[in-house]
Amino acid sequence: MNVLEELFPDFRTFSLHVSGIDSNVTFEALNSSAITAKKRVSNLISEEIYKKIVEESGDTEAKVFLRTAIANYTAKQQLYFDTVKNRKNGIDLYKYEAESMIRAYMDNYFNAMDSLICLLAKKYPKEFSGTRFGKLVESLKIRTTEEFDLLYPIDLSYLFFFRCVPLQKEVLDDTLGGYYSRSEDNTILALLNRILAKMVVAKALIRFDILEFPPTIRNLFSDNTLSRSGSDEQERMINLSQELMNEASNSLRNVDLLLSSEETSDICTQTSFNTPDDKIYLLP
């Protein structure tokens, strides 16, 4: 079955959730792009919850958010094909115009997904906690979007937080897991949480496209408003990632000092190896 036909009763409803779509296009023509959009969304919220929302009667809040997310991501994917098709027909679309449209579609997609994930955690708590990402969250140290946002500003983006869940687990498994088990001191745990947040964002900068980040992080790059240059953009993302990793490493050294002073207060010096039988001579 066509992805868009099961979610939208007609093309008019589809066009209400996305701006700038060609009125002459059909659901059949958009289906390949819609399949990509559905896969991206259902991977996050699970196929089970996706079907539950589709089967809800009426224009429920969850269905409106899902329709907006699917429609805008579909339009964003389709824009690449339409640009090539229009160029063959002698209709040119300037690069900055296409990039502005892509950014707008992605903004709408992310806002809709942020709202949808926030709603699902309350509406389907059992099902949502049973999803792949929901299960992973239970094993993490930063378990909510609100906690993460206090440690590193992500514009309270529920989507970005859940996209980073596997990265947080990776950092814990590879680097910070052992530190958490060595102390229950609130000061040290607070430092570790901030280090964890910075390392997660640093890894995301290497692995995600800049358009997948919340506005606060995207605004660090001039490419958010200007024509994008792949090599320059990648270099700046790598530099910012390295800067965050360096900050995290410096903070981790402070944690090492706090943990060492917590474990023992003995100061190791050369004289600590003396025994009562040793003769000590004091020179005048």
N, C-alpha and C positions, 0 to 999 in steps of 0.2 A: 504493500500500500504506500502511496505517496506520503512522505513525512509531513508535508504542509497540509495536506487534505485531512489528516487525522487530528490536526491541532487547530486549523482555521476552517470555519464553515464556508468561507468564500474569499475571493481575492480582496474585496473591499475591507474585510476585517484584518487581513494581512497588512494592507497598506496603512491602516490606522496605527500600527505598531512600529512602522519604519518609514522614515522620510526619504524622498528622492527616488523611490522605486519606479521603474518604468511601468506605466499602466498597461502596456501592450504585452508584457511578459506573462507567461502562464506558470502554474504550479509544476507542470511537467518539466519546463525548461529550468526551473530553479531546484529541482529535486536533488541533483548531484551535490549542489552546495548545501542544501538542507540536510542531507545525510551527514555531512561533515559537522554541521552545527549540532545535530542531535547527538552524535557520538561524543562531542566535546562536553555537552551538558550532562548527558546520562552517565558519563564516566565519573562525574563529580557527585551527582545526587542519586545515582543508581538507576538501573532500568526499571526496577519495581516502583520507585517513587515517581519516576517520569510517567509511567502508565497510570498510576493513581491520579495524578494531576490531569492528564488528558481525559480520563473518564469522569472527572467531576462535572456535574451539571451546572450550567450557567457560567457567567464570567466571574469566577471566583478570583480572589486576590492572587493566589498561587498561579492560576492559569494565565492571568494577565502578565505576571512577571515572566513566566515561562515563554509565552508567546512573544514578548518583547525581546527576550534573549535570543530565541531561535530566529526571529525575523531579522534582527540586526546583524547577527553573525552570518546568516545566509546572504544578506545583501552585501556584506563586506567581502565574502568569498566570491560572490558572483561578479563583483566590480572588476576583478582582474580579467575575467573572460569578456565582459562587456567592453572594456577598454580596447582590447585587441580587436574585437568585432567591429567597433565603431571606427577604429583607425582604418580598417580595410574598406569601410564604406565612406571614407573621406571625412569622418567626424573626429576631430582631435580633442583630446582632453588633456589639459596641461598637468604636468606632474604634481605641482603644488595643489591643484584642485582635487586630484585623485587621492593624494595623501591626506588632505583635510577631510574628505569624505570617509576614508578608512578610519581616521582617528575618531570621527564623530560616531561611526557605527560601533567601534570598539568601546567608546565611552558609554554608549547606550546599553551595549551588551553587559559590560561590567557592572553598571548601576543596577540593571535588572537582576543579574546573578547575585549581587550582594544582598539585595532585598529578598530574593527567593531563598537563599541559603539561611538567612536570618529567620525567615518565616517558617521554613521547614523544620528547623531545630525545635520550634515551639509546637507546630501543627502535627508533625510526625516524629516525635522524639524517639520512639522505639525503633522505627524503621530507619531513621537517619543515623542513629548510633550504631546500627548494624551494617551500615555501608562500609566500603573499604577504608575510606578516610575517617569515618566515625570510629571504627575500631582502632585505627592507628593513633588517634588523638588520646585515647586512654593511656597509652604508653609514653606520652610526651611530658615535658616539664612545663611548657607553655600551652595550655589547653583551650584557651579561648581567644577570640579576636581582640576582645577588650584588653586582656593581659598583654598581648603582643603589642598593641597600639601604644600602651603606656611605656613599653620598653624601647620601641623604635616606631616612629610615626608611619602608619600605613593607611591613614584616612579611614580607619575603622572598616577596612575592606575585608568582608567575610570571604569573598572569593579568593583574594590574594593569600589570606591566612591558610585556607584549605589547600590551595595550590602548593603551598610551602610545607605542608605536613610531611611529605616524604623527605624533604630536605632537612627538616628539623630532626627527624629520626636518624638520618645519615650522620649529622653532626654529633648527635648524642652517642651513636654507636662507634664512630671513628675517633672522637676527640674528647667530649665533655662528660660522657657517662660515668667514668671513674671518679671525676671530681665531685659529682653529686653524692656519691656513696661515702665520701670521706668526712662529710660534715653535715650537721643539722643546724648550724648557726644561721640565723636569718640574714645577717649582713653578707655572709659568704654566698648564700643561696641567691640573694638579690643580685649580687655581682655576676654570678654564673648565668642567671636568666638574661641579663643585659648582654653578656658576651654571646650567649646562644642566639639571641635575636639578631645581633650584628652579623654573626657567621652565616645565619640562614639567608639574610638579605644579600650578603656577599656572594653566596653560591647562586642565588636566584639571578643576580646580575650577569653571571656567566652563562646561565642556561635558558633564561627567558628572553623574549623580545621586549624591548623597552615599552612597547604599547601595552604590554600585559601588567605594567606596574601601576600603582595608585598615583594620582596627580602629584602628590608631594615629592615622590621620587622622580617621576617623569620630568618635573619642572627643573631638575638639576641639569637637564640636557637641553641645549638650544634646539635640538632636532624635534622637540615637542611642538615647536611652532614654525620652524623653518623647514626647508627641503632637506630630507634625510640623506646623509652620506654614510653608506654602510661601513667603510673602513674607519672613518673618524668616530662614528657612533660606537662601534665595537671597542675602539681604543679607550674612549672615555668610560665605558662601562667596566672595562677591565681595570682601569686606574682606580675607579671608585670602589670596585670590589677589593682590590689590593689594599686600599686605604682603610676600609672597614676591617679587613683581616688583620692589618697591623695594629689597629686600635684594640681589637679583641685580644691579640697576642700580648700587648702591653698590659691590659687588664688582667689577663690570665697569670702573668708573672706576679701581680699583686696578690692574686688568690693563692698562688704557691707560697708566698711569704706568710699570709694569714694562716694557711693550713699547717705550715711547718711550726709556727709559733704556738698553734693550738695543740699540736701533737706533743711538743716538748718545749720546755723553757730552758733546758741545759744549753750552755754555750760551749761549743767544742773549741778548745784551744790546745796548743802544744803542751801546756802544763797539766792538762786533764789526764794525762797518761802517767803522772807521777804516782808512786806507791809510798806508804809510810816509811819504808826502809831507805828510800832515796836520800842521799846526802845533798843538801842544798847549801852552796857557798855564796855568801854575799860579799861582793867586793867593795872596798872602801871607796 
